[in-house]
Amino acid sequence: DAVVCVDDVRQGRPAPYMIHEAMQRCGVLGVDEVVVVGDTPSDMQAGRNAGARAVVGVTSGAHTASTLRRQPSTHVLPSVRELPGMIERLGRLKR
């Protein structure tokens, strides 16, 4: 429920500041509640740097699965359409 642009923070991806700013704007206190989804290596690196519970690469964007799998991720999906099911399964897991 927040839009954060690189101009809103002191440094963009792969720094974690955009994610932390979104957390602040949404009132999210713990990174264990955050799922970062992106289609670039820098998106995934930012998620890892933020300490997000899940870092998801989607191949329906700019990069291939093999490129995204070389990044720090917990999941690589072919489409954002698979996110609801993945997040539901993640919610059933104890951290």
C-alpha positions as CSV (number, residue, x, y, z in Angstrom):
1,D,0.0,0.0,0.0
2,A,3.0,2.3,-0.6
3,V,4.9,3.5,-3.6
4,V,8.5,4.1,-3.0
5,C,10.8,5.5,-5.6
6,V,14.6,5.7,-5.7
7,D,14.3,9.5,-5.1
8,D,12.6,8.8,-1.7
9,V,15.7,7.2,-0.2
10,R,19.4,8.0,0.0
11,Q,20.4,5.0,-2.1
12,G,18.5,2.7,-4.5
13,R,18.8,-1.0,-5.1
14,P,20.6,-3.2,-4.2
15,A,20.6,-1.2,-0.9
16,P,17.6,-2.2,1.3
17,Y,16.4,1.3,1.9
18,M,13.4,1.3,-0.5
19,I,12.1,-1.9,1.2
20,H,12.6,-0.4,4.6
21,E,10.8,2.8,3.6
22,A,7.9,0.8,2.3
23,M,7.8,-1.1,5.6
24,Q,7.8,2.2,7.5
25,R,5.0,3.6,5.4
26,C,2.9,0.5,5.8
27,G,3.5,0.1,9.5
28,V,5.4,-3.2,9.1
29,L,7.7,-3.8,12.0
30,G,9.5,-7.0,11.1
31,V,11.3,-8.1,8.0
32,D,10.0,-11.6,8.7
33,E,6.6,-10.3,7.4
34,V,8.1,-9.1,4.1
35,V,8.1,-10.9,0.7
36,V,10.1,-9.1,-1.9
37,V,9.2,-9.8,-5.5
38,G,11.3,-8.6,-8.5
39,D,12.4,-9.4,-12.0
40,T,16.0,-8.1,-11.8
41,P,19.1,-9.1,-10.0
42,S,19.2,-5.8,-8.1
43,D,15.6,-6.4,-6.9
44,M,16.6,-9.7,-5.4
45,Q,19.8,-8.4,-3.9
46,A,17.8,-5.6,-2.2
47,G,15.5,-8.2,-0.7
48,R,18.3,-10.2,0.6
49,N,20.0,-7.0,2.0
50,A,16.8,-6.1,3.7
51,G,16.5,-9.5,5.4
52,A,13.1,-10.2,3.9
53,R,11.5,-13.5,4.8
54,A,11.2,-14.4,1.1
55,V,12.9,-13.1,-2.0
56,V,11.1,-14.1,-5.1
57,G,12.3,-13.7,-8.7
58,V,9.7,-13.7,-11.5
59,T,10.8,-14.5,-15.0
60,S,7.8,-12.8,-16.6
61,G,9.8,-9.6,-16.6
62,A,13.3,-8.6,-17.6
63,H,15.5,-11.7,-16.9
64,T,15.6,-15.4,-17.3
65,A,15.2,-18.0,-14.6
66,S,18.9,-19.0,-14.9
67,T,19.9,-15.3,-14.3
68,L,17.6,-14.9,-11.4
69,R,18.7,-18.3,-9.8
70,R,22.2,-16.9,-9.6
71,Q,20.9,-14.3,-7.2
72,P,20.1,-14.6,-3.5
73,S,16.5,-15.9,-3.7
74,T,14.2,-18.2,-1.9
75,H,12.0,-18.8,-4.9
76,V,12.0,-18.2,-8.7
77,L,8.6,-18.3,-10.4
78,P,7.7,-18.1,-14.0
79,S,4.9,-15.6,-13.4
80,V,3.5,-13.3,-10.7
81,R,0.3,-15.4,-11.1
82,E,1.9,-18.0,-8.9
83,L,2.5,-15.6,-6.0
84,P,-0.7,-16.1,-4.1
85,G,-0.2,-19.8,-3.9
86,M,3.5,-19.4,-3.0
87,I,2.6,-16.8,-0.3
88,E,-0.1,-19.1,1.1
89,R,2.3,-22.0,1.4
90,L,4.9,-19.7,3.0
91,G,2.3,-18.6,5.6
92,R,1.7,-22.2,6.6
93,L,5.4,-22.7,7.4
94,K,6.9,-21.8,10.7
95,R,9.9,-19.6,10.5
